Amino acid sequence: MSLFAPPQDIQTEVFARLPDALHKDARSAWADASKEGVRLNGFLEGPSFDRDGNLYLVDIPFGRIFRLDADGGGWDVVADYGGEPNGLKIHRDGTIYIADYRNGIMQLDPATGAVTEFCVRNKMESFKGCNDLVFARDGTMYFTDQGLTGMHDPTGRVYRRHLDGRLECMIDTIPSPNGLVPDLDEGLLYIAVTRANAVWRMPLPKEGGTFKVGVFVRLSGGLGGPDGMALDVEGNLAVCHAGMGSVWLFSRLGEPLYRVRSCEGLHTTNCAYGGPGNRFLYITESDSNTVLRAEMPWPGKPMFSHLD
């Protein structure tokens, strides 16, 4: 039973589709483990815009980073490095940071395509499998370490990398942490908890650490759970529901406002605001290797890449 009225529908359109020339039609170690050996052409994730309006995307199973021009017609392979890139965010200095499931946090020079290690372990311990990352407005990095955690093994983590290079494990009891984004005031962090089909709310007190972590919203149904997320200028949270073919827009109070429906497949994995006036939500639908687009009621909150 829901306590809220059904959210209004928002329709999507296909903005871009992975060109045939970039199809792999191959198996990979990632696909063998997570997709039962299915041959894939690619698996798009991690959308993020640079200051010039180019959209960067990751291809998890084949270790590729794509750059898509502002019109959606031109695809470039910026890097092909053999990792398993899952999430991507751009620093305001133009450097690209990648949450790589196999390798940890990597950095990419978009001018040369060089991919190098940035943060690949916590002291002597390797990560379980990094999933996504986000920057606070001061440049502090937060990232999720998901691995194969779930309700059977609630040991997923959220890390904070301070500006001085210190790495802090903020919480280590999450059943599959995925996308993450701070609220408008950066007093808390929203965390998509895929296997619990929920979004958690983690306070970020000024004195450091965290406490009173709780549930922000619980989703229902679908074949997966919450994945990537994005925030708009009103503080509303867009939550990609992988396996449901939808992106839900919740108010800062957790009220369901809109349901953005995929016009392609069910695997709506991640999203980013961009386009004219930052008013459009761009969504990766990974089964069809498409980028969907929907005009939203409010503009997105500017990402760290766009801050002066």
C-alpha positions in Angstrom: 0.0 0.0 0.0 1.2 3.5 -0.9 0.4 6.6 1.2 0.9 8.8 -1.8 -1.0 9.5 -5.0 0.5 7.9 -8.2 3.2 10.1 -9.6 2.7 11.9 -13.0 4.3 10.3 -16.0 7.1 11.9 -18.1 8.0 10.3 -21.4 11.4 9.8 -22.8 12.9 9.8 -26.3 16.1 8.2 -27.7 18.8 10.8 -27.7 21.6 8.5 -28.9 22.3 4.8 -29.6 25.6 3.0 -29.5 26.7 2.8 -33.2 27.0 -0.6 -34.9 30.7 0.2 -35.5 31.3 0.2 -31.8 29.4 -3.1 -31.1 31.6 -5.8 -29.6 29.4 -8.8 -29.8 31.7 -10.6 -27.4 31.9 -12.2 -24.0 33.9 -10.7 -21.1 34.8 -11.6 -17.6 32.3 -9.1 -16.3 29.5 -10.4 -18.5 30.3 -14.0 -17.6 30.0 -13.3 -13.9 27.0 -10.9 -13.9 25.1 -11.7 -17.1 25.6 -15.5 -17.2 27.9 -15.4 -20.2 25.7 -13.5 -22.5 27.5 -12.0 -25.5 27.2 -8.2 -25.3 27.7 -5.3 -27.6 28.4 -3.0 -24.6 26.8 -1.9 -21.4 26.5 1.8 -21.0 26.6 3.5 -17.6 28.1 6.5 -15.8 26.8 9.5 -17.8 28.5 12.8 -17.0 28.7 16.1 -18.9 31.8 18.3 -19.4 31.7 22.1 -19.7 31.5 21.9 -23.5 28.3 19.8 -23.4 29.9 16.6 -24.3 28.5 13.5 -22.6 30.9 10.9 -21.2 29.8 7.3 -20.8 31.4 4.1 -19.6 31.2 0.7 -21.1 31.6 -1.7 -18.1 32.4 -5.1 -19.7 34.9 -3.8 -22.3 36.7 -1.1 -20.4 35.8 1.7 -22.8 35.1 5.4 -22.2 33.0 7.1 -24.8 32.5 10.8 -25.5 29.3 11.8 -27.2 28.9 15.2 -28.7 26.2 17.6 -27.7 24.0 16.6 -30.7 24.2 12.9 -29.9 25.6 12.0 -33.3 29.3 11.7 -32.8 30.9 9.0 -30.7 34.6 8.9 -29.8 36.4 6.3 -27.9 38.4 8.4 -25.4 40.0 5.4 -23.6 40.1 1.6 -24.0 42.1 0.4 -21.1 40.8 -3.1 -20.2 39.3 -2.2 -16.8 35.6 -2.4 -15.7 34.5 1.2 -15.4 31.2 1.5 -13.6 30.8 5.2 -12.6 32.3 8.4 -13.9 32.5 12.0 -12.7 34.4 15.0 -14.0 36.5 17.3 -11.8 36.2 21.1 -12.3 39.8 21.0 -13.5 38.7 18.7 -16.4 40.2 15.5 -15.0 37.9 12.5 -15.3 37.6 10.1 -12.4 36.3 6.6 -12.8 34.9 4.1 -10.3 36.3 0.9 -11.7 34.9 -2.4 -10.4 38.1 -4.2 -11.0 40.7 -1.6 -10.2 39.4 1.0 -7.8 39.3 4.7 -8.4 41.1 5.7 -11.6 41.8 9.0 -13.3 41.6 9.8 -17.0 43.2 12.6 -19.0 40.6 13.3 -21.7 43.2 15.0 -23.9 45.5 11.9 -24.1 43.2 9.0 -23.1 45.7 8.0 -20.4 44.2 6.1 -17.5 46.2 5.9 -14.3 45.6 4.8 -10.7 44.3 7.3 -8.2 42.9 5.4 -5.2 43.1 1.6 -5.5 43.1 0.3 -2.0 42.4 1.3 1.6 45.8 0.9 3.3 46.7 -2.7 2.5 43.1 -3.8 1.7 41.8 -4.0 -1.9 38.3 -2.8 -2.5 35.4 -5.2 -3.0 34.4 -3.5 -6.3 33.8 0.2 -6.7 30.6 1.3 -8.3 30.0 5.0 -8.4 31.5 8.3 -7.1 30.5 11.9 -6.6 32.2 15.2 -5.6 31.1 17.6 -2.9 31.3 21.3 -3.8 34.8 21.6 -2.0 36.2 18.7 -4.1 35.8 16.0 -1.5 35.2 12.7 -3.2 32.7 10.1 -2.0 32.5 6.6 -3.6 30.7 3.3 -3.1 32.4 -0.1 -2.7 29.7 -2.5 -3.7 31.3 -5.8 -4.8 28.9 -8.7 -4.5 27.3 -7.5 -1.3 23.5 -7.8 -0.7 21.0 -8.8 1.9 23.0 -12.0 2.4 26.2 -10.0 3.0 25.5 -6.4 4.1 29.1 -5.3 4.1 29.2 -2.7 1.3 30.9 0.5 2.0 30.9 4.2 1.4 34.3 6.0 1.5 35.2 9.6 1.7 38.5 10.8 0.2 39.5 14.0 1.9 41.3 16.8 0.1 44.5 16.0 1.9 44.4 12.4 0.6 43.1 10.7 3.7 40.7 7.9 3.0 37.8 7.4 5.5 35.5 4.4 5.5 32.2 6.1 6.7 30.0 3.0 6.8 30.5 -0.7 6.1 27.1 -2.3 6.6 25.3 -1.6 3.4 23.6 -4.4 1.3 24.9 -3.3 -2.1 25.7 0.5 -2.2 25.4 1.9 -5.7 24.8 5.5 -6.8 25.2 8.4 -4.4 24.7 12.1 -4.3 24.7 14.9 -1.6 21.6 16.9 -0.9 21.5 20.6 -1.7 23.1 21.7 1.6 25.5 18.8 1.6 24.4 17.9 5.1 23.6 14.4 4.1 24.4 11.8 1.4 21.7 9.8 -0.4 22.9 6.3 -1.2 21.1 3.9 -3.6 21.0 0.5 -1.9 20.2 -1.8 -4.7 19.6 -5.2 -3.1 17.4 -3.6 -0.4 15.4 -1.8 -3.1 15.8 1.4 -1.1 17.6 4.8 -0.9 19.3 5.5 2.4 20.1 8.9 4.0 23.5 9.3 5.6 24.1 12.5 7.7 27.4 14.3 7.1 28.0 16.2 10.4 30.6 19.0 10.3 32.7 17.3 12.9 33.1 14.2 10.7 32.0 10.7 10.7 28.3 9.8 10.5 25.4 8.7 12.6 21.7 8.0 12.5 21.8 6.5 9.0 18.3 5.7 7.9 16.0 4.9 5.0 14.9 7.8 2.8 12.5 5.9 0.4 11.7 2.3 -0.2 11.0 1.2 -3.8 8.9 -1.8 -4.7 8.8 -4.1 -7.7 11.2 -4.4 -10.6 13.9 -6.9 -11.4 16.7 -5.0 -9.8 16.8 -1.9 -7.6 17.9 1.7 -7.3 21.0 2.5 -9.3 22.4 5.9 -10.3 20.9 9.2 -9.0 20.9 12.9 -9.7 19.6 16.0 -7.9 17.8 19.1 -9.2 17.9 22.7 -8.1 14.9 22.2 -5.8 16.5 19.3 -4.0 14.4 16.7 -5.7 16.1 13.3 -6.2 16.0 11.4 -9.4 16.5 7.7 -8.8 17.1 5.2 -11.6 15.2 2.0 -11.0 17.2 -0.7 -12.8 14.9 -3.5 -13.9 11.8 -1.3 -13.8 12.4 0.9 -16.9 11.8 4.0 -14.8 13.4 6.9 -13.1 11.5 8.2 -10.1 11.6 11.8 -9.0 11.2 12.2 -5.3 10.8 15.5 -3.3 13.2 16.2 -0.5 10.5 14.8 1.8 10.5 11.5 -0.1 7.2 12.1 -1.9 7.0 10.5 -5.4 6.4 13.4 -7.9 7.1 12.0 -11.3 7.8 8.7 -13.0 10.1 9.0 -16.1 9.3 6.0 -18.3 11.8 4.3 -20.6 10.9 4.2 -24.2 13.4 1.3 -24.6 14.3 -1.4 -22.2 14.0 -2.0 -18.4 17.6 -1.4 -17.5 17.6 2.3 -16.6 21.0 2.4 -14.8 22.1 5.9 -14.4 21.3 9.6 -15.2 22.7 13.1 -15.4 21.2 16.5 -16.0 22.3 18.5 -19.1 21.2 20.0 -22.3 19.7 23.5 -22.8 19.2 25.2 -19.4 20.4 22.0 -17.7 16.7 21.1 -17.9 16.9 17.6 -19.5 17.6 14.3 -17.8 19.8 11.9 -19.8 19.4 8.3 -18.9 21.5 5.2 -19.8 19.3 2.2 -20.8 21.9 -0.5 -20.7 20.1 -3.4 -22.4 19.6 -1.4 -25.6 22.8 0.6 -25.2 20.8 3.8 -25.7 20.9 7.2 -24.0 17.3 8.4 -23.3 16.3 12.0 -22.7 13.4 13.6 -20.9 12.5 17.3 -20.3 12.1 17.7 -16.5 10.1 20.2 -14.5 13.2 21.8 -12.9 16.8 22.1 -13.9 19.4 19.9 -12.5 21.8 21.0 -9.8 25.2 21.9 -11.5 27.8 19.2 -11.1 31.2 19.9 -9.6 32.6 19.9 -13.1 30.7 23.1 -13.9 31.6 25.1 -10.7 34.0 28.0 -10.9 
